[in-house]
Amino acid sequence: MAELTRRQCEQVLARAGLGRIGCFSPSRDEVYVVPVAFTFHPGALYLELVPGQKLDYLEEHPQGVCLEVEQVEAGQTWSTVVVTGEFERVQPEGPPAAGRRGPLRTTFEIGLSPYSPESLVLCKLTIGKMSGRRDSWSWQADLPSIVRKRRAPSKPPAG
């Protein structure tokens, strides 16, 4: 397993656009992990969120928010990046949802969301810590050797 440099981590974040955000509610003593779409800018990730549980949790406990991203190449080589930082709402430039083209756009356009595009909340996760790793693994190549190592030794013949 290899450690990724900061630049390599940023490259994974710039390509990904989708990750899992972990947030915590002190009042419920509960962690919530959910997929989110984001865009990367040096030092921060930007998200558009609809009102709901994840936004409530993020606003209740904006410190130490964690976002995890993975990238799989050729089915065997994977990279994963974990970011921890500070969450905040930000004021978008221009009128609400003006010209923004996030992944929720289609949901609003075809009427699948109970929310209007104007209800989207622009948010920022300022990166505090970031780490990443890369490795290769194959079910066909690696699993047989793992299974052989874990098998119980055969019993000697009874005699």
C-alpha positions as CSV (number, residue, x, y, z in Angstrom):
1,M,0.0,0.0,0.0
2,A,1.4,3.4,-0.9
3,E,0.7,6.8,0.7
4,L,-0.5,9.5,-1.7
5,T,1.1,12.9,-1.7
6,R,-1.1,16.0,-1.1
7,R,-1.1,16.7,-4.8
8,Q,-2.2,13.1,-5.7
9,C,-5.0,13.4,-3.1
10,E,-6.1,16.7,-4.7
11,Q,-6.1,15.0,-8.1
12,V,-8.3,12.2,-6.9
13,L,-10.7,14.8,-5.4
14,A,-10.8,16.9,-8.6
15,R,-11.7,13.8,-10.6
16,A,-14.2,12.2,-8.2
17,G,-17.1,14.6,-7.7
18,L,-18.8,12.0,-5.5
19,G,-18.0,10.8,-2.0
20,R,-19.4,9.9,1.4
21,I,-19.8,12.5,4.1
22,G,-19.8,11.6,7.7
23,C,-21.5,13.9,10.1
24,F,-22.4,13.8,13.8
25,S,-25.4,15.0,15.8
26,P,-24.5,15.5,19.5
27,S,-28.2,15.9,20.4
28,R,-29.0,12.5,19.0
29,D,-25.6,11.0,19.8
30,E,-25.6,9.6,16.2
31,V,-23.3,9.4,13.2
32,Y,-24.8,9.7,9.7
33,V,-22.9,8.8,6.5
34,V,-24.4,9.5,3.2
35,P,-23.2,10.0,-0.4
36,V,-22.8,13.6,-1.6
37,A,-21.7,15.2,-4.9
38,F,-19.1,17.9,-4.6
39,T,-16.6,20.0,-6.5
40,F,-13.0,20.5,-5.5
41,H,-11.2,23.8,-5.3
42,P,-7.8,24.0,-3.6
43,G,-8.3,24.0,0.1
44,A,-12.0,23.3,0.0
45,L,-14.9,21.1,-1.2
46,Y,-18.2,22.7,-2.3
47,L,-21.5,21.0,-2.0
48,E,-25.1,21.8,-2.8
49,L,-27.5,20.2,-0.4
50,V,-31.2,20.0,0.0
51,P,-32.7,20.6,3.5
52,G,-32.8,17.4,5.6
53,Q,-31.0,15.2,8.1
54,K,-27.5,15.6,6.7
55,L,-27.7,19.4,6.6
56,D,-29.2,19.4,10.1
57,Y,-26.3,17.3,11.4
58,L,-23.7,19.3,9.6
59,E,-25.0,22.5,11.0
60,E,-25.3,21.1,14.5
61,H,-21.7,19.9,14.6
62,P,-19.7,21.6,11.8
63,Q,-16.2,20.6,13.2
64,G,-14.5,17.4,12.3
65,V,-16.7,16.6,9.3
66,C,-15.2,13.8,7.3
67,L,-15.5,13.1,3.6
68,E,-14.2,9.9,1.9
69,V,-13.7,9.4,-1.8
70,E,-12.5,6.3,-3.7
71,Q,-11.4,5.8,-7.2
72,V,-11.0,2.4,-8.8
73,E,-8.9,1.9,-11.9
74,A,-9.1,-1.3,-14.1
75,G,-11.0,-3.1,-11.4
76,Q,-7.9,-3.8,-9.3
77,T,-6.1,-0.6,-8.5
78,W,-7.8,1.7,-6.0
79,S,-7.1,5.0,-4.4
80,T,-8.9,6.4,-1.4
81,V,-8.8,9.9,0.0
82,V,-10.1,11.0,3.4
83,V,-10.6,14.7,4.2
84,T,-11.5,16.1,7.6
85,G,-12.5,19.7,8.0
86,E,-14.9,22.5,9.0
87,F,-18.4,22.8,7.4
88,E,-20.2,26.1,6.7
89,R,-23.0,27.5,4.6
90,V,-21.8,30.0,2.0
91,Q,-23.7,32.7,0.1
92,P,-23.7,31.9,-3.6
93,E,-23.0,34.7,-6.1
94,G,-26.2,35.8,-7.9
95,P,-29.7,34.6,-7.4
96,P,-30.4,31.2,-5.9
97,A,-29.6,28.3,-8.3
98,A,-28.6,30.8,-11.1
99,G,-26.5,28.9,-13.6
100,R,-25.5,26.2,-11.2
101,R,-25.3,22.8,-12.8
102,G,-24.9,20.2,-10.1
103,P,-26.0,16.6,-10.1
104,L,-29.3,17.4,-8.6
105,R,-30.3,19.5,-11.6
106,T,-32.0,16.7,-13.5
107,T,-33.9,15.7,-10.3
108,F,-35.4,19.2,-10.2
109,E,-35.9,19.5,-14.0
110,I,-38.1,16.3,-14.2
111,G,-39.9,17.0,-11.0
112,L,-38.7,14.2,-8.8
113,S,-37.7,16.4,-5.9
114,P,-40.1,17.7,-3.3
115,Y,-37.8,20.8,-3.1
116,S,-37.4,23.6,-5.5
117,P,-33.9,24.5,-7.0
118,E,-34.1,27.6,-4.9
119,S,-34.0,25.5,-1.8
120,L,-30.5,24.2,-2.5
121,V,-28.0,25.2,0.1
122,L,-24.4,26.0,-1.1
123,C,-22.0,24.6,1.5
124,K,-18.2,24.5,1.9
125,L,-16.0,22.0,3.6
126,T,-12.7,23.7,4.4
127,I,-10.0,21.0,4.3
128,G,-8.1,20.7,7.6
129,K,-6.5,17.2,7.2
130,M,-6.2,15.1,4.1
131,S,-4.7,11.7,3.5
132,G,-4.8,9.1,0.8
133,R,-3.6,5.6,-0.1
134,R,-3.3,3.5,-3.3
135,D,-3.1,-0.2,-3.7
136,S,-3.8,-3.1,-6.1
137,W,-5.8,-6.1,-5.2
138,S,-7.3,-8.9,-7.3
139,W,-9.9,-11.5,-6.2
140,Q,-8.4,-14.0,-8.6
141,A,-4.7,-13.5,-7.6
142,D,-4.9,-12.5,-3.9
143,L,-7.9,-14.4,-2.5
144,P,-6.6,-17.9,-3.1
145,S,-3.3,-17.2,-1.2
146,I,-5.2,-15.6,1.7
147,V,-7.5,-18.6,2.0
148,R,-4.6,-21.0,1.9
149,K,-2.9,-19.1,4.7
150,R,-6.0,-19.1,6.9
151,R,-6.9,-22.8,6.5
152,A,-6.5,-24.9,9.6
153,P,-3.6,-27.4,9.4
154,S,-4.7,-30.8,8.4
155,K,-5.0,-33.5,11.1
156,P,-2.5,-36.3,11.0
157,P,-3.9,-39.6,10.0
158,A,-5.3,-41.7,12.8
159,G,-3.1,-44.6,13.5
